[in-house]
Amino acid sequence: MKAFSTKRKNKVNRKELRKLINQLSPVLKETILLHHTFKMSFQEIADYRNISINTSLSRGNQAVKKMQRIVAKRGLTLSHFLI
């Protein structure tokens, strides 16, 4: 994942990212992993899980927002992690 810069101390590194993802609910975790790790589009995720595209997009958005709230409490940023 090149989405995270480790050059600045106030950004989340890969190890911290794994911990963040593990804090998500199983549904949100699956959506983030399918999209960012396996490079599946949200339409592909929707088809794979037999859900609507809007549900797939919503889950991706919820996951990112939850991770952003967690890191903000620690004074870090979750940069370039966009849906």
Phi and psi in radians as a Rosetta constraint file:
Dihedral C 1 N 2 CA 2 C 2 CIRCULARHARMONIC -1.618 0.35
Dihedral N 2 CA 2 C 2 N 3 CIRCULARHARMONIC 0.087 0.35
Dihedral C 2 N 3 CA 3 C 3 CIRCULARHARMONIC -1.251 0.35
Dihedral N 3 CA 3 C 3 N 4 CIRCULARHARMONIC -0.221 0.35
Dihedral C 3 N 4 CA 4 C 4 CIRCULARHARMONIC -2.112 0.35
Dihedral N 4 CA 4 C 4 N 5 CIRCULARHARMONIC 2.203 0.35
Dihedral C 4 N 5 CA 5 C 5 CIRCULARHARMONIC -1.574 0.35
Dihedral N 5 CA 5 C 5 N 6 CIRCULARHARMONIC 2.339 0.35
Dihedral C 5 N 6 CA 6 C 6 CIRCULARHARMONIC -1.853 0.35
Dihedral N 6 CA 6 C 6 N 7 CIRCULARHARMONIC 0.141 0.35
Dihedral C 6 N 7 CA 7 C 7 CIRCULARHARMONIC -1.276 0.35
Dihedral N 7 CA 7 C 7 N 8 CIRCULARHARMONIC -0.538 0.35
Dihedral C 7 N 8 CA 8 C 8 CIRCULARHARMONIC -1.844 0.35
Dihedral N 8 CA 8 C 8 N 9 CIRCULARHARMONIC 2.472 0.35
Dihedral C 8 N 9 CA 9 C 9 CIRCULARHARMONIC -1.227 0.35
Dihedral N 9 CA 9 C 9 N 10 CIRCULARHARMONIC -0.341 0.35
Dihedral C 9 N 10 CA 10 C 10 CIRCULARHARMONIC -1.606 0.35
Dihedral N 10 CA 10 C 10 N 11 CIRCULARHARMONIC 0.201 0.35
Dihedral C 10 N 11 CA 11 C 11 CIRCULARHARMONIC -1.919 0.35
Dihedral N 11 CA 11 C 11 N 12 CIRCULARHARMONIC 2.687 0.35
Dihedral C 11 N 12 CA 12 C 12 CIRCULARHARMONIC -1.295 0.35
Dihedral N 12 CA 12 C 12 N 13 CIRCULARHARMONIC 2.320 0.35
Dihedral C 12 N 13 CA 13 C 13 CIRCULARHARMONIC -1.639 0.35
Dihedral N 13 CA 13 C 13 N 14 CIRCULARHARMONIC 3.106 0.35
Dihedral C 13 N 14 CA 14 C 14 CIRCULARHARMONIC -1.074 0.35
Dihedral N 14 CA 14 C 14 N 15 CIRCULARHARMONIC -0.700 0.35
Dihedral C 14 N 15 CA 15 C 15 CIRCULARHARMONIC -1.110 0.35
Dihedral N 15 CA 15 C 15 N 16 CIRCULARHARMONIC -0.767 0.35
Dihedral C 15 N 16 CA 16 C 16 CIRCULARHARMONIC -1.148 0.35
Dihedral N 16 CA 16 C 16 N 17 CIRCULARHARMONIC -0.621 0.35
Dihedral C 16 N 17 CA 17 C 17 CIRCULARHARMONIC -1.085 0.35
Dihedral N 17 CA 17 C 17 N 18 CIRCULARHARMONIC -0.765 0.35
Dihedral C 17 N 18 CA 18 C 18 CIRCULARHARMONIC -1.050 0.35
Dihedral N 18 CA 18 C 18 N 19 CIRCULARHARMONIC -0.720 0.35
Dihedral C 18 N 19 CA 19 C 19 CIRCULARHARMONIC -1.115 0.35
Dihedral N 19 CA 19 C 19 N 20 CIRCULARHARMONIC -0.711 0.35
Dihedral C 19 N 20 CA 20 C 20 CIRCULARHARMONIC -1.079 0.35
Dihedral N 20 CA 20 C 20 N 21 CIRCULARHARMONIC -0.837 0.35
Dihedral C 20 N 21 CA 21 C 21 CIRCULARHARMONIC -1.077 0.35
Dihedral N 21 CA 21 C 21 N 22 CIRCULARHARMONIC -0.658 0.35
Dihedral C 21 N 22 CA 22 C 22 CIRCULARHARMONIC -1.183 0.35
Dihedral N 22 CA 22 C 22 N 23 CIRCULARHARMONIC -0.302 0.35
Dihedral C 22 N 23 CA 23 C 23 CIRCULARHARMONIC -1.441 0.35
Dihedral N 23 CA 23 C 23 N 24 CIRCULARHARMONIC -0.195 0.35
Dihedral C 23 N 24 CA 24 C 24 CIRCULARHARMONIC -1.334 0.35
Dihedral N 24 CA 24 C 24 N 25 CIRCULARHARMONIC 2.750 0.35
Dihedral C 24 N 25 CA 25 C 25 CIRCULARHARMONIC -1.110 0.35
Dihedral N 25 CA 25 C 25 N 26 CIRCULARHARMONIC 2.745 0.35
Dihedral C 25 N 26 CA 26 C 26 CIRCULARHARMONIC -0.948 0.35
Dihedral N 26 CA 26 C 26 N 27 CIRCULARHARMONIC -0.682 0.35
Dihedral C 26 N 27 CA 27 C 27 CIRCULARHARMONIC -1.171 0.35
Dihedral N 27 CA 27 C 27 N 28 CIRCULARHARMONIC -0.785 0.35
Dihedral C 27 N 28 CA 28 C 28 CIRCULARHARMONIC -1.206 0.35
Dihedral N 28 CA 28 C 28 N 29 CIRCULARHARMONIC -0.698 0.35
Dihedral C 28 N 29 CA 29 C 29 CIRCULARHARMONIC -1.053 0.35
Dihedral N 29 CA 29 C 29 N 30 CIRCULARHARMONIC -0.802 0.35
Dihedral C 29 N 30 CA 30 C 30 CIRCULARHARMONIC -1.057 0.35
Dihedral N 30 CA 30 C 30 N 31 CIRCULARHARMONIC -0.765 0.35
Dihedral C 30 N 31 CA 31 C 31 CIRCULARHARMONIC -1.082 0.35
Dihedral N 31 CA 31 C 31 N 32 CIRCULARHARMONIC -0.808 0.35
Dihedral C 31 N 32 CA 32 C 32 CIRCULARHARMONIC -1.108 0.35
Dihedral N 32 CA 32 C 32 N 33 CIRCULARHARMONIC -0.778 0.35
Dihedral C 32 N 33 CA 33 C 33 CIRCULARHARMONIC -1.132 0.35
Dihedral N 33 CA 33 C 33 N 34 CIRCULARHARMONIC -0.746 0.35
Dihedral C 33 N 34 CA 34 C 34 CIRCULARHARMONIC -1.111 0.35
Dihedral N 34 CA 34 C 34 N 35 CIRCULARHARMONIC -0.703 0.35
Dihedral C 34 N 35 CA 35 C 35 CIRCULARHARMONIC -1.308 0.35
Dihedral N 35 CA 35 C 35 N 36 CIRCULARHARMONIC -0.856 0.35
Dihedral C 35 N 36 CA 36 C 36 CIRCULARHARMONIC -1.565 0.35
Dihedral N 36 CA 36 C 36 N 37 CIRCULARHARMONIC -0.588 0.35
Dihedral C 36 N 37 CA 37 C 37 CIRCULARHARMONIC -1.518 0.35
Dihedral N 37 CA 37 C 37 N 38 CIRCULARHARMONIC -0.791 0.35
Dihedral C 37 N 38 CA 38 C 38 CIRCULARHARMONIC -1.695 0.35
Dihedral N 38 CA 38 C 38 N 39 CIRCULARHARMONIC 0.041 0.35
Dihedral C 38 N 39 CA 39 C 39 CIRCULARHARMONIC 0.991 0.35
Dihedral N 39 CA 39 C 39 N 40 CIRCULARHARMONIC 0.566 0.35
Dihedral C 39 N 40 CA 40 C 40 CIRCULARHARMONIC -1.420 0.35
Dihedral N 40 CA 40 C 40 N 41 CIRCULARHARMONIC 2.458 0.35
Dihedral C 40 N 41 CA 41 C 41 CIRCULARHARMONIC -1.283 0.35
Dihedral N 41 CA 41 C 41 N 42 CIRCULARHARMONIC 2.873 0.35
Dihedral C 41 N 42 CA 42 C 42 CIRCULARHARMONIC -1.186 0.35
Dihedral N 42 CA 42 C 42 N 43 CIRCULARHARMONIC -0.486 0.35
Dihedral C 42 N 43 CA 43 C 43 CIRCULARHARMONIC -1.179 0.35
Dihedral N 43 CA 43 C 43 N 44 CIRCULARHARMONIC -0.729 0.35
Dihedral C 43 N 44 CA 44 C 44 CIRCULARHARMONIC -1.117 0.35
Dihedral N 44 CA 44 C 44 N 45 CIRCULARHARMONIC -0.695 0.35
Dihedral C 44 N 45 CA 45 C 45 CIRCULARHARMONIC -1.113 0.35
Dihedral N 45 CA 45 C 45 N 46 CIRCULARHARMONIC -0.758 0.35
Dihedral C 45 N 46 CA 46 C 46 CIRCULARHARMONIC -1.041 0.35
Dihedral N 46 CA 46 C 46 N 47 CIRCULARHARMONIC -0.790 0.35
Dihedral C 46 N 47 CA 47 C 47 CIRCULARHARMONIC -1.126 0.35
Dihedral N 47 CA 47 C 47 N 48 CIRCULARHARMONIC -0.764 0.35
Dihedral C 47 N 48 CA 48 C 48 CIRCULARHARMONIC -1.094 0.35
Dihedral N 48 CA 48 C 48 N 49 CIRCULARHARMONIC -0.716 0.35
Dihedral C 48 N 49 CA 49 C 49 CIRCULARHARMONIC -1.628 0.35
Dihedral N 49 CA 49 C 49 N 50 CIRCULARHARMONIC -0.038 0.35
Dihedral C 49 N 50 CA 50 C 50 CIRCULARHARMONIC 1.021 0.35
Dihedral N 50 CA 50 C 50 N 51 CIRCULARHARMONIC 0.851 0.35
Dihedral C 50 N 51 CA 51 C 51 CIRCULARHARMONIC -2.241 0.35
Dihedral N 51 CA 51 C 51 N 52 CIRCULARHARMONIC 2.956 0.35
Dihedral C 51 N 52 CA 52 C 52 CIRCULARHARMONIC -1.316 0.35
Dihedral N 52 CA 52 C 52 N 53 CIRCULARHARMONIC 2.760 0.35
Dihedral C 52 N 53 CA 53 C 53 CIRCULARHARMONIC -1.062 0.35
Dihedral N 53 CA 53 C 53 N 54 CIRCULARHARMONIC -0.647 0.35
Dihedral C 53 N 54 CA 54 C 54 CIRCULARHARMONIC -1.115 0.35
Dihedral N 54 CA 54 C 54 N 55 CIRCULARHARMONIC -0.652 0.35
Dihedral C 54 N 55 CA 55 C 55 CIRCULARHARMONIC -1.160 0.35
Dihedral N 55 CA 55 C 55 N 56 CIRCULARHARMONIC -0.741 0.35
Dihedral C 55 N 56 CA 56 C 56 CIRCULARHARMONIC -1.067 0.35
Dihedral N 56 CA 56 C 56 N 57 CIRCULARHARMONIC -0.833 0.35
Dihedral C 56 N 57 CA 57 C 57 CIRCULARHARMONIC -1.087 0.35
Dihedral N 57 CA 57 C 57 N 58 CIRCULARHARMONIC -0.730 0.35
Dihedral C 57 N 58 CA 58 C 58 CIRCULARHARMONIC -1.092 0.35
Dihedral N 58 CA 58 C 58 N 59 CIRCULARHARMONIC -0.743 0.35
Dihedral C 58 N 59 CA 59 C 59 CIRCULARHARMONIC -1.117 0.35
Dihedral N 59 CA 59 C 59 N 60 CIRCULARHARMONIC -0.712 0.35
Dihedral C 59 N 60 CA 60 C 60 CIRCULARHARMONIC -1.083 0.35
Dihedral N 60 CA 60 C 60 N 61 CIRCULARHARMONIC -0.765 0.35
Dihedral C 60 N 61 CA 61 C 61 CIRCULARHARMONIC -1.126 0.35
Dihedral N 61 CA 61 C 61 N 62 CIRCULARHARMONIC -0.781 0.35
Dihedral C 61 N 62 CA 62 C 62 CIRCULARHARMONIC -1.052 0.35
Dihedral N 62 CA 62 C 62 N 63 CIRCULARHARMONIC -0.722 0.35
Dihedral C 62 N 63 CA 63 C 63 CIRCULARHARMONIC -1.102 0.35
Dihedral N 63 CA 63 C 63 N 64 CIRCULARHARMONIC -0.823 0.35
Dihedral C 63 N 64 CA 64 C 64 CIRCULARHARMONIC -1.117 0.35
Dihedral N 64 CA 64 C 64 N 65 CIRCULARHARMONIC -0.776 0.35
Dihedral C 64 N 65 CA 65 C 65 CIRCULARHARMONIC -1.091 0.35
Dihedral N 65 CA 65 C 65 N 66 CIRCULARHARMONIC -0.698 0.35
Dihedral C 65 N 66 CA 66 C 66 CIRCULARHARMONIC -1.121 0.35
Dihedral N 66 CA 66 C 66 N 67 CIRCULARHARMONIC -0.768 0.35
Dihedral C 66 N 67 CA 67 C 67 CIRCULARHARMONIC -1.136 0.35
Dihedral N 67 CA 67 C 67 N 68 CIRCULARHARMONIC -0.663 0.35
Dihedral C 67 N 68 CA 68 C 68 CIRCULARHARMONIC -1.104 0.35
Dihedral N 68 CA 68 C 68 N 69 CIRCULARHARMONIC -0.701 0.35
Dihedral C 68 N 69 CA 69 C 69 CIRCULARHARMONIC -1.115 0.35
Dihedral N 69 CA 69 C 69 N 70 CIRCULARHARMONIC -0.713 0.35
Dihedral C 69 N 70 CA 70 C 70 CIRCULARHARMONIC -1.117 0.35
Dihedral N 70 CA 70 C 70 N 71 CIRCULARHARMONIC -0.837 0.35
Dihedral C 70 N 71 CA 71 C 71 CIRCULARHARMONIC -1.253 0.35
Dihedral N 71 CA 71 C 71 N 72 CIRCULARHARMONIC -0.539 0.35
Dihedral C 71 N 72 CA 72 C 72 CIRCULARHARMONIC -1.097 0.35
Dihedral N 72 CA 72 C 72 N 73 CIRCULARHARMONIC -0.616 0.35
Dihedral C 72 N 73 CA 73 C 73 CIRCULARHARMONIC -1.101 0.35
Dihedral N 73 CA 73 C 73 N 74 CIRCULARHARMONIC -0.443 0.35
Dihedral C 73 N 74 CA 74 C 74 CIRCULARHARMONIC -1.729 0.35
Dihedral N 74 CA 74 C 74 N 75 CIRCULARHARMONIC 0.100 0.35
Dihedral C 74 N 75 CA 75 C 75 CIRCULARHARMONIC 1.309 0.35
Dihedral N 75 CA 75 C 75 N 76 CIRCULARHARMONIC 0.387 0.35
Dihedral C 75 N 76 CA 76 C 76 CIRCULARHARMONIC -1.890 0.35
Dihedral N 76 CA 76 C 76 N 77 CIRCULARHARMONIC 2.988 0.35
Dihedral C 76 N 77 CA 77 C 77 CIRCULARHARMONIC -2.190 0.35
Dihedral N 77 CA 77 C 77 N 78 CIRCULARHARMONIC 2.665 0.35
Dihedral C 77 N 78 CA 78 C 78 CIRCULARHARMONIC -1.955 0.35
Dihedral N 78 CA 78 C 78 N 79 CIRCULARHARMONIC 1.250 0.35
Dihedral C 78 N 79 CA 79 C 79 CIRCULARHARMONIC -1.345 0.35
Dihedral N 79 CA 79 C 79 N 80 CIRCULARHARMONIC 2.583 0.35
Dihedral C 79 N 80 CA 80 C 80 CIRCULARHARMONIC 1.074 0.35
Dihedral N 80 CA 80 C 80 N 81 CIRCULARHARMONIC 0.303 0.35
Dihedral C 80 N 81 CA 81 C 81 CIRCULARHARMONIC -1.708 0.35
Dihedral N 81 CA 81 C 81 N 82 CIRCULARHARMONIC 1.410 0.35
Dihedral C 81 N 82 CA 82 C 82 CIRCULARHARMONIC -1.942 0.35
Dihedral N 82 CA 82 C 82 N 83 CIRCULARHARMONIC 2.613 0.35
